[in-house]
Amino acid sequence: MERKGLTRIHGNPLTLEGAELKLGDKAPAFTLTDNDMNPFSLGNVKGKVVILSCVPSLDTAVCDLETRRFNKEAAGLAGDIIILTVSMDLPFAQKRWCAAAGIDKVKTLSDYRTGEFAAAYGVLLRELHLLARTVFVLDKNGIIRYIEITKNVEDEPDYAAIIKVAKELL
């Protein structure tokens, strides 16, 4: 499946590839790679409210800002809310970036091996082979309760709305 024009870069429309998820859908299972090259699956956060932040690359300005902001927000959230940031960056690069940025509350995960996450969540940017800036909020049963695909890859998501929804799901 493909969807055109839901997001843009520098004003140019991009194509999203993969499944189109909707509110109320069960979040697709995934296995990604953590910063220590270990598998990490959705099952690892079973029973938690999950903020799933998809970003193109941590080594870009807006992704850096977004992940730092979520790390700051996470410090004030209940332990039943977990924030995961997913990108196509190599786990080594994610680990280096997290250490340099002081990221200790957000868990970064990589979809570099197969891109299965990108396809299952419908967030693969065909033109860039990177993830679209998208945020999903999953309830404790893994049901999608919030989806935001930013209109422009350069835009930050609506942090207040995301945090509000996550808190309401506790």
CORTATA-V729182 format. One line per field, one symbol per residue. phi: phi as a letter, one per 20 degrees, with the letter a starting at -180 (. if undefined). psi: psi as a letter, one per 40 degrees, with the letter a starting at -180 (. if undefined). burial: # if it has 24 or more other ideal C-beta (glycine too) atoms within 12 Angstrom, else .. A space follows every 50 residues. Layout:
# CORTATA-V729182
phi = ???
psi = ???
burial = ???
This chain:
# CORTATA-V729182
phi = .bcdmfbcclnefddedofeecgnfffffbcddefdmefcdgffdgnded ededcfafedgffggffffffffffdeffeddddddbegfgffffffgff emfcdeeecddffcmffgffemdeegfdlceffbcdddffdmefdbccdf fcgfeefeggfffgfgffef
psi = iihiediihfehiihhiaihiiheihhiiihahaeefiihiddefheihh hhhhidhdeidddddddddddddddeiieehhhhhhieiidddddddddd efhedhhiihfdddedddddefehhddefiiihihihhaeefhhehhhhi dideiiigdddddddddde.
burial = .....####....######.#.....##.#.####....#.#..#..### ########.#.###.######.##..#...#########.#.###.##.. #.#.########..############.#.##########..#.####### ..#####.#..##.##..#.
